[in-house]
Amino acid sequence: MHLHWSTAYCGGAWVISGYEEVASALRDPRFTVRRAARWINSALGARSDEDCDQQAQQRFKRLFSRSLLFLDGRAHRRLRGVLNPGFKPAELQAQRAGITALAHRLIDDIVADPKSANGFDFIGRFARPLPALVIAQLLGLPDRVPAQFIDWAADLAAFIGSPTPDAAQARAAQDALAELCQFFTQVLERPADLAPGCLVRTLLQAHQDRQLNRTELLAQCCTLLFAGYETTRNLLGNGLLALLQHPDQWAALKAEQDDTAALRLAVREMLRHDSPVQYTGRRLLQDVAMGGQTLRRGQLAILHIGQANHDARRFSEPHRFDIRRDEGMHLSFGQGPHVCLGAALTQLEAEIAFSALMQRLPALTLADTPPVWQDNAAYRALDRLSVFF
């Protein structure tokens, strides 16, 4: 069954899980991403003035609501138009040498650490820091991302990724976003310190040209830092786990490590097999007929990307991990107007990361300690992955 009603998501939602159905909904303008305010209100509930800073709460809603992730139509196209040039293939390829250097620097640190001889946590030592360093570099903030960023990202992911977020999760996310905004406010006060041509400088120029307002400026800065980190972190962890759980696939990839097309295909299979983002939410702008049901205006729809990527109608033996699979695209980056802005960057980072790991740590194996997963329904994320090299 590829469409059913579930009470597990924010009081009730249609769960859409078939490949064609999810792909269709992702492209359909009747399924809107404009749902942030209602979602936050639902999480926070009725609270008295004694336990609620109304001004902070309104700022939280405004920032979420003006993020590229929660905008449709003209506003979405306007902001996307500002950011798209920074994610063109030529721009990203110019970052290849820098990303490669960062990956090898992290591996240097692992190899040089005597404690690593007894195994190390791949998530903490590589999968977390690499995408944080890369997105900081693109934003123009090398070596300036605060140490608390990992904690802020965790609080935001816990809120965004909960099927039914509660007030505690909303408050933690609100505080995290406020601190992230404070960090970017300080960055924007010193534009001369920004790297030429970086994304923050691009956004600041667009603000000065009145293409976006102050709230939108801060919202996009925060969104880029968080989104540029979270998805790639999950891909690196999930991808390595899949490879090490399938030694034949790991061996096959190492045998073809100089074949860029083979590596690109392998990363694509990692994304399909264990999608970093399992689902995304939409709100119905009008009644929609689907699968013999009528989805009513105002209802919530959960587009389950992870399940769609395992639809047997689309992929043969969908639960089998096969790095040579070539059956078309997964839905892990979405489709339609909201296709992931950083899809090419995430793919490039993963290709560089796994290439470096194969070159430097070809004997990687899983430790006896089982992997530890985060308790998060939307983000498929490892908290810890112990490995030997």
C-alpha positions, 0 to 999 in steps of 0.5 A, spaced: 500 500 500 503 506 497 498 511 500 495 510 507 492 515 513 497 515 519 496 518 526 503 518 527 505 525 524 502 531 527 495 529 529 494 525 522 497 525 515 497 522 509 503 517 508 505 517 501 510 511 499 510 509 492 516 512 487 511 514 482 506 517 487 512 521 491 515 523 485 508 526 482 507 530 489 514 533 489 512 536 483 505 538 484 504 545 486 498 543 490 503 540 495 506 546 499 512 546 503 509 553 507 507 549 513 512 552 518 508 556 522 502 551 523 508 546 525 511 550 530 504 552 533 502 545 534 509 543 537 509 549 542 502 549 544 498 553 549 503 556 553 503 562 558 507 568 558 511 566 564 514 560 560 514 563 553 518 569 550 513 571 545 518 575 541 523 570 541 517 565 539 515 570 533 522 571 531 523 563 530 517 562 526 519 568 521 526 565 520 523 558 519 518 561 515 522 565 510 527 559 509 528 557 502 526 550 505 519 553 507 517 557 501 513 556 494 512 560 488 515 567 487 519 568 493 522 561 492 524 562 485 527 569 487 531 566 493 533 560 489 535 565 483 540 568 488 543 562 490 543 558 484 550 561 481 554 558 487 552 551 486 553 551 478 557 545 476 563 549 474 563 553 481 563 546 485 568 543 481 573 549 483 572 547 490 574 540 489 582 541 491 580 544 497 575 539 499 580 533 497 585 537 502 580 537 508 578 530 507 586 528 507 587 532 513 582 529 517 585 522 515 592 525 517 589 526 524 586 519 524 592 516 522 597 520 527 592 519 533 595 513 537 588 511 540 586 510 533 590 503 532 584 501 537 579 503 532 575 510 532 569 513 531 568 514 523 562 519 525 566 523 530 572 523 526 570 524 519 563 524 517 561 530 522 567 534 521 568 534 513 561 537 511 561 542 516 568 544 514 566 544 507 560 548 507 563 553 512 569 554 506 563 555 501 560 560 505 566 564 506 567 562 513 573 557 514 575 556 521 570 560 523 564 555 525 563 555 532 564 549 536 557 549 538 555 548 531 554 541 532 550 541 538 545 547 534 545 542 528 543 536 533 537 540 536 535 543 529 535 536 526 531 533 532 525 538 532 525 538 524 526 530 524 520 529 529 514 526 527 510 530 532 515 535 535 514 537 542 515 543 546 521 541 549 524 540 542 521 546 539 524 550 545 531 547 544 531 548 536 528 556 537 535 557 542 539 553 537 537 558 531 537 564 535 544 562 537 546 561 530 543 567 527 547 571 533 553 568 530 551 570 523 549 577 525 556 578 527 559 575 521 555 580 517 557 586 521 564 584 518 564 583 511 571 585 509 573 578 513 568 574 508 572 570 502 571 573 495 565 570 491 563 566 497 555 565 499 555 569 505 557 575 500 553 573 495 547 573 500 549 580 503 550 583 496 543 581 494 540 584 501 544 590 499 540 590 492 534 589 496 533 582 493 531 579 500 530 582 506 534 582 513 530 576 516 531 572 509 538 574 509 539 570 516 534 565 514 538 563 508 545 563 512 542 559 517 539 554 512 545 553 508 550 551 514 545 546 517 542 543 510 549 543 507 552 539 513 546 534 515 545 531 509 552 529 507 554 527 514 548 522 514 550 520 507 558 519 509 556 515 515 550 510 512 554 509 505 560 507 509 556 502 513 553 499 507 560 498 504 563 495 510 556 490 511 557 488 504 565 486 503 564 484 496 561 491 494 567 494 498 572 490 495 569 491 488 569 499 489 576 499 491 578 495 485 575 500 481 577 506 485 580 510 479 573 509 475 570 516 476 563 513 473 563 507 478 564 511 484 559 516 482 554 510 481 556 507 487 554 514 491 548 514 487 546 507 490 548 509 497 543 515 497 538 510 494 539 504 499 539 508 505 537 515 504 539 521 509 532 524 509 527 519 509 521 523 508 519 530 507 512 534 509 507 538 505 500 541 506 495 540 501 492 547 498 486 543 495 483 537 494 487 532 490 485 525 488 490 519 489 490 512 489 483 511 490 483 516 496 481 524 496 487 528 500 483 534 503 485 541 503 489 543 509 491 536 510 498 534 511 502 529 507 508 525 508 512 524 502 516 518 504 522 518 500 526 512 503 520 507 502 519 510 495 527 508 494 525 501 495 519 501 491 519 494 487 515 497 482 521 502 480 527 498 482 529 490 482 531 487 488 530 494 492 533 492 498 539 489 495 545 494 496 548 494 489 554 499 487 553 497 480 545 498 480 544 503 474 536 504 474 535 511 474 535 516 479 533 515 487 528 521 490 533 522 496 534 529 493 527 530 491 524 533 485 521 539 482 522 546 484 524 544 491 530 539 488 536 539 493 540 546 492 546 542 494 545 535 491 551 536 486 555 538 492 553 533 496 555 528 491 561 531 490 563 531 497 561 523 497 565 522 491 572 525 494 571 522 501 570 515 499 576 516 494 580 519 500 578 513 504 580 508 499 586 511 498 588 512 505 584 507 509 583 501 504 583 496 510 577 499 514 572 494 517 567 494 522 568 494 529 565 489 534 561 495 537 554 495 533 553 502 530 549 507 534 543 510 530 540 517 532 532 517 534 530 521 528 524 519 524 526 524 518 533 524 518 537 517 517 543 518 521 548 514 525 551 517 532 557 513 532 560 508 527 566 504 530 571 502 525 578 499 525 583 501 519 
